Amino acid sequence: MRTSKCLKLLYDSIGADRMLWATDSPWAFTYASYTESMGYVQNSTFLSEEEKAKILGENGWKVFFERTGSKSRTSPKSPPSRGSARLGRLKSALG
């Protein structure tokens, strides 16, 4: 429950448009498995489906792939849809 409370506090402080879910922290698996940590967002009762999609991928897409005015930065044409094969494989792997 502690993590859910932290997620809610972060949400109340900065909003879903400024949140990202990521897994590259060296301490990530000290507290929860990959599936559990993603579940905190997926199973939250205070986030809408649109907000969950933003946190779990769309916001990251904007940060890492959308053009920022730099000519040297290239990006794929569009983010993967929620129904994409890659996202489906990820969901299958997570159970």
Backbone as numpy.savetxt, mean C-alpha at the origin, in Angstrom:
# Nx Ny Nz CAx CAy CAz Cx Cy Cz
-3.70 -5.47 18.19 -4.51 -4.28 18.19 -3.66 -3.02 18.19
-2.48 -3.11 18.74 -1.62 -1.93 18.81 -1.34 -1.38 17.42
-1.07 -2.27 16.46 -0.77 -1.82 15.10 -1.99 -1.16 14.47
-3.16 -1.70 14.70 -4.39 -1.10 14.16 -4.59 0.30 14.71
-4.29 0.49 15.98 -4.41 1.81 16.59 -3.40 2.78 15.98
-2.19 2.30 15.73 -1.16 3.14 15.09 -1.59 3.51 13.68
-2.16 2.56 12.95 -2.64 2.81 11.59 -3.73 3.88 11.61
-4.64 3.79 12.56 -5.72 4.77 12.68 -5.17 6.14 13.05
-4.21 6.19 13.94 -3.60 7.46 14.33 -2.91 8.11 13.13
-2.19 7.32 12.36 -1.53 7.83 11.16 -2.57 8.33 10.16
-3.60 7.56 9.95 -4.68 7.95 9.03 -5.32 9.27 9.48
-5.62 9.38 10.75 -6.24 10.60 11.27 -5.29 11.80 11.15
-4.00 11.55 11.21 -3.01 12.63 11.17 -2.71 13.13 9.76
-2.56 12.19 8.80 -2.12 12.62 7.46 -3.07 12.22 6.34
-3.99 11.32 6.59 -4.95 10.90 5.57 -4.40 9.83 4.64
-5.30 9.12 3.98 -4.94 8.00 3.11 -4.13 8.43 1.89
-4.30 9.65 1.43 -3.58 10.12 0.24 -2.08 10.23 0.47
-1.64 10.23 1.71 -0.22 10.39 2.01 0.38 9.16 2.67
-0.33 8.03 2.64 0.14 6.80 3.26 0.56 5.79 2.20
1.59 5.00 2.53 2.07 3.92 1.67 2.27 2.67 2.51
1.94 1.53 1.94 2.26 0.26 2.59 3.49 -0.27 1.88
4.48 -0.68 2.65 5.72 -1.19 2.06 6.28 -2.32 2.91
7.24 -3.05 2.35 7.77 -4.22 3.06 9.29 -4.24 3.16
9.97 -3.15 2.84 11.43 -3.23 2.82 12.12 -2.89 4.13
11.39 -2.69 5.19 11.99 -2.41 6.49 12.67 -3.67 7.01
13.90 -3.56 7.50 14.58 -4.76 8.03 13.90 -5.30 9.29
13.05 -4.51 9.92 12.37 -4.95 11.14 10.94 -5.39 10.89
10.51 -5.37 9.66 9.10 -5.64 9.34 8.63 -6.97 9.90
9.41 -8.00 9.79 8.95 -9.33 10.20 9.20 -9.61 11.67
9.72 -8.63 12.40 9.89 -8.76 13.84 8.53 -8.71 14.53
7.61 -7.94 13.96 6.32 -7.71 14.58 5.18 -8.46 13.94
5.24 -8.67 12.64 4.14 -9.33 11.93 4.67 -9.92 10.63
4.00 -10.95 10.15 4.37 -11.54 8.86 3.93 -10.60 7.74
4.36 -10.89 6.54 3.96 -10.11 5.37 2.44 -10.07 5.26
1.82 -11.23 5.37 0.36 -11.34 5.25 -0.34 -10.57 6.37
0.16 -10.70 7.59 -0.45 -9.99 8.71 -0.34 -8.47 8.54
0.83 -8.00 8.13 1.00 -6.55 8.01 0.13 -5.98 6.89
-0.02 -6.69 5.80 -0.90 -6.23 4.74 -2.36 -6.30 5.21
-2.67 -7.27 6.03 -4.01 -7.44 6.57 -4.47 -6.29 7.43
-3.53 -5.60 8.09 -3.92 -4.45 8.90 -4.63 -3.41 8.05
-4.16 -3.24 6.82 -4.80 -2.28 5.92 -6.06 -2.92 5.31
-5.93 -4.13 4.77 -7.05 -4.78 4.10 -8.26 -4.98 5.00
-8.03 -5.26 6.27 -9.12 -5.58 7.19 -9.55 -4.40 8.06
-8.98 -3.24 7.83 -9.36 -2.09 8.65 -10.82 -1.72 8.39
-11.49 -1.31 9.43 -12.91 -0.96 9.31 -13.12 0.53 9.03
-12.10 1.33 9.23 -12.25 2.77 9.05 -11.81 3.25 7.67
-11.18 2.40 6.88 -10.74 2.76 5.53 -11.76 2.30 4.50
-12.04 3.14 3.53 -12.91 2.74 2.42 -12.09 1.87 1.46
-12.76 1.19 0.54 -12.04 0.38 -0.44 -11.12 1.25 -1.30
-11.57 2.45 -1.61 -10.74 3.38 -2.39 -9.49 3.78 -1.61
-9.62 4.03 -0.32 -8.47 4.40 0.50 -7.50 3.23 0.64
-8.02 2.03 0.78 -7.17 0.84 0.85 -6.36 0.69 -0.43
-7.00 0.89 -1.57 -6.30 0.79 -2.87 -5.20 1.84 -2.96
-5.45 3.03 -2.45 -4.43 4.07 -2.47 -3.23 3.66 -1.63
-3.49 3.21 -0.41 -2.41 2.85 0.51 -1.63 1.65 0.01
-2.32 0.66 -0.55 -1.67 -0.58 -0.96 -1.02 -0.52 -2.34
-1.13 0.59 -3.05 -0.47 0.62 -4.35 -0.54 1.91 -5.12
-1.71 2.52 -5.16 -1.87 3.69 -6.02 -0.99 4.86 -5.59
-0.86 5.09 -4.29 0.01 6.18 -3.82 1.47 5.91 -4.16
1.89 4.67 -4.00 3.25 4.29 -4.35 3.52 4.48 -5.83
2.52 4.15 -6.63 2.64 4.34 -8.08 2.93 5.80 -8.39
2.18 6.68 -7.74 2.37 8.11 -7.96 3.76 8.56 -7.57
4.25 8.06 -6.45 5.58 8.46 -5.97 6.68 7.95 -6.87
6.60 6.68 -7.28 7.72 6.06 -7.98 7.64 6.07 -9.50
6.43 6.21 -10.08 6.33 6.06 -11.52 5.73 7.22 -12.29
4.91 8.02 -11.67 4.33 9.13 -12.42 5.38 10.21 -12.66
5.29 10.83 -13.79 6.26 11.87 -14.14 6.19 13.03 -13.15
7.37 13.54 -12.84 7.46 14.67 -11.92 8.04 15.89 -12.62
8.08 15.85 -13.94 8.64 16.97 -14.68 10.06 16.69 -15.15
10.68 15.64 -14.64 12.04 15.30 -15.03 12.01 14.49 -16.32
12.81 14.90 -17.29 12.87 14.19 -18.57 13.61 12.86 -18.45
14.44 12.72 -17.41 15.24 11.50 -17.28 14.47 10.36 -16.63
13.33 10.66 -16.06 12.56 9.64 -15.37 11.52 9.06 -16.31
11.52 7.77 -16.46 10.51 7.11 -17.30 9.60 6.29 -16.41
8.43 6.03 -16.89 7.48 5.25 -16.10 6.66 4.38 -17.02
6.15 3.27 -16.47 5.18 2.50 -17.23 3.97 3.39 -17.51
3.15 3.00 -18.47 2.04 3.86 -18.89 0.94 4.01 -17.85
0.68 2.98 -17.09 -0.39 3.08 -16.11 -0.17 2.08 -14.99
-0.76 2.34 -13.82 -0.60 1.39 -12.71 -1.34 0.10 -13.01
-0.91 -1.00 -12.40 -1.64 -2.24 -12.61 -3.05 -2.10 -12.04
-4.01 -2.65 -12.73 -5.38 -2.58 -12.22 -5.53 -3.55 -11.07
-6.56 -3.36 -10.30 -6.79 -4.26 -9.17 -7.01 -5.69 -9.63
-7.40 -5.87 -10.87 -7.65 -7.21 -11.39 -6.49 -7.75 -12.22
-5.34 -7.09 -12.17 -4.23 -7.53 -13.01 -3.73 -8.90 -12.59
-3.08 -9.58 -13.51 -2.56 -10.93 -13.24 -1.51 -10.89 -12.12
-0.67 -9.87 -12.13 0.39 -9.77 -11.11 -0.23 -9.61 -9.72
-1.22 -8.75 -9.60 -1.88 -8.56 -8.31 -2.61 -9.83 -7.91
-3.20 -10.52 -8.86 -3.86 -11.79 -8.57 -2.90 -12.84 -8.04
-1.70 -12.90 -8.63 -0.68 -13.85 -8.15 -0.25 -13.50 -6.73
-0.11 -12.21 -6.45 0.27 -11.77 -5.11 -0.79 -12.18 -4.10
-2.06 -11.94 -4.42 -3.13 -12.31 -3.52 -3.18 -13.83 -3.30
-2.93 -14.60 -4.37 -2.92 -16.07 -4.25 -1.79 -16.53 -3.34
-0.63 -15.90 -3.50 0.52 -16.28 -2.69 0.29 -15.98 -1.21
-0.48 -14.95 -0.94 -0.73 -14.56 0.44 -1.81 -15.40 1.10
-2.55 -16.15 0.27 -3.57 -17.02 0.83 -4.82 -16.36 1.02
